[in-house]
Amino acid sequence: MEIRSHNDGGLLVFVLSGRITLLDGVEPLRNRFEEAVSEGHRHFLFDLRELLFLDSASIGELVACLKRASDVSGTVKLLLKPHGTIDQIIRRSAMHRVFHVYYDEAEVERPGAS
């Protein structure tokens, strides 16, 4: 798994590509997220459009990131490819009810935007 990040309108965007599983990716994701929170970032967008697969441990880590962000009055949003594999996994696991899910980057709400 590869993790790239950049700032976009008050959001720290993590672009994940490849596969994220318990054995490959969960710990680096957790470490990068915790580092970002400790640097003062509060609002996050996980761009999963380049991700090929994630397992239940990975979904659990995304939920842990959401909880950690909410502990500091922050947010976590997901950007998905419509009808893609990751979208199907997120929907089948009912995580679309937990996260704000977007399919178009231009529609993602930025902090402070009204």
C-alpha positions as CSV (number, residue, x, y, z in Angstrom):
1,M,0.0,0.0,0.0
2,E,1.1,3.5,-0.7
3,I,0.0,6.6,1.2
4,R,0.3,10.1,-0.3
5,S,-1.0,13.2,1.4
6,H,-1.6,16.8,0.7
7,N,-3.6,19.8,2.0
8,D,-6.7,20.9,0.2
9,G,-8.9,23.6,1.5
10,G,-8.5,22.8,5.2
11,L,-8.6,19.0,4.7
12,L,-5.6,16.8,5.0
13,V,-6.1,14.3,2.1
14,F,-4.7,10.9,2.3
15,V,-4.6,9.2,-1.1
16,L,-4.4,5.4,-0.5
17,S,-3.4,3.1,-3.4
18,G,-2.9,-0.7,-3.7
19,R,-4.2,-3.0,-1.1
20,I,-4.6,-2.3,2.6
21,T,-4.9,-5.3,5.0
22,L,-4.0,-6.2,8.5
23,L,-0.6,-7.5,7.3
24,D,0.1,-4.7,4.8
25,G,-1.0,-1.2,5.5
26,V,-3.0,-0.8,8.7
27,E,0.0,0.1,10.9
28,P,1.5,2.7,8.5
29,L,-2.0,4.2,8.1
30,R,-2.4,4.4,11.8
31,N,1.0,6.0,12.3
32,R,0.5,8.6,9.5
33,F,-2.9,9.5,10.9
34,E,-1.7,9.9,14.5
35,E,1.3,12.0,13.3
36,A,-1.1,14.3,11.4
37,V,-3.4,14.7,14.5
38,S,-0.4,15.4,16.7
39,E,0.7,18.1,14.1
40,G,-2.7,19.8,14.6
41,H,-4.7,18.5,11.6
42,R,-8.4,17.9,12.4
43,H,-10.2,17.4,9.2
44,F,-9.4,14.5,6.9
45,L,-10.4,13.0,3.5
46,F,-9.4,9.5,2.7
47,D,-9.3,9.3,-1.1
48,L,-9.8,5.5,-1.7
49,R,-10.3,5.8,-5.5
50,E,-6.9,4.1,-6.2
51,L,-7.3,1.4,-3.6
52,L,-7.8,-2.1,-4.9
53,F,-8.8,-3.9,-1.7
54,L,-9.3,-3.4,2.0
55,D,-10.1,-6.0,4.6
56,S,-12.1,-5.8,7.9
57,A,-9.1,-4.8,9.8
58,S,-8.6,-1.9,7.4
59,I,-12.3,-0.9,7.9
60,G,-11.7,-1.0,11.6
61,E,-8.7,1.3,11.3
62,L,-10.8,3.8,9.3
63,V,-13.4,3.7,12.1
64,A,-10.6,4.2,14.6
65,C,-9.4,7.3,12.6
66,L,-12.9,8.6,12.6
67,K,-13.1,8.2,16.4
68,R,-9.7,9.8,17.0
69,A,-10.7,12.8,14.7
70,S,-14.0,13.2,16.6
71,D,-12.1,13.2,19.9
72,V,-10.4,16.4,18.7
73,S,-13.6,17.9,17.1
74,G,-12.5,16.8,13.7
75,T,-14.0,14.9,10.7
76,V,-13.1,12.0,8.4
77,K,-14.7,11.7,5.0
78,L,-14.3,9.1,2.3
79,L,-13.9,9.7,-1.5
80,L,-14.8,6.6,-3.5
81,K,-15.0,5.5,-7.1
82,P,-18.8,5.0,-7.8
83,H,-19.7,1.3,-8.1
84,G,-16.1,0.3,-7.6
85,T,-14.9,-2.6,-5.4
86,I,-14.2,-0.3,-2.4
87,D,-17.6,1.3,-2.7
88,Q,-19.2,-2.2,-2.6
89,I,-17.1,-3.2,0.4
90,I,-18.0,0.1,2.2
91,R,-21.7,-0.4,1.4
92,R,-21.9,-4.1,2.3
93,S,-20.2,-3.3,5.6
94,A,-22.7,-0.5,6.2
95,M,-19.9,2.0,6.7
96,H,-21.6,4.5,4.3
97,R,-23.9,5.1,7.3
98,V,-20.9,5.9,9.5
99,F,-18.8,8.1,7.2
100,H,-19.6,11.0,4.9
101,V,-19.0,9.4,1.5
102,Y,-18.4,11.3,-1.7
103,Y,-18.0,10.3,-5.3
104,D,-16.9,13.6,-6.7
105,E,-14.0,15.5,-5.2
106,A,-15.5,18.8,-6.1
107,E,-18.5,18.1,-3.9
108,V,-16.5,17.3,-0.7
109,E,-17.3,19.9,1.9
110,R,-14.3,21.8,3.2
111,P,-14.1,23.0,6.9
112,G,-15.6,26.4,7.3
113,A,-17.5,26.3,4.0
114,S,-21.2,27.0,4.2
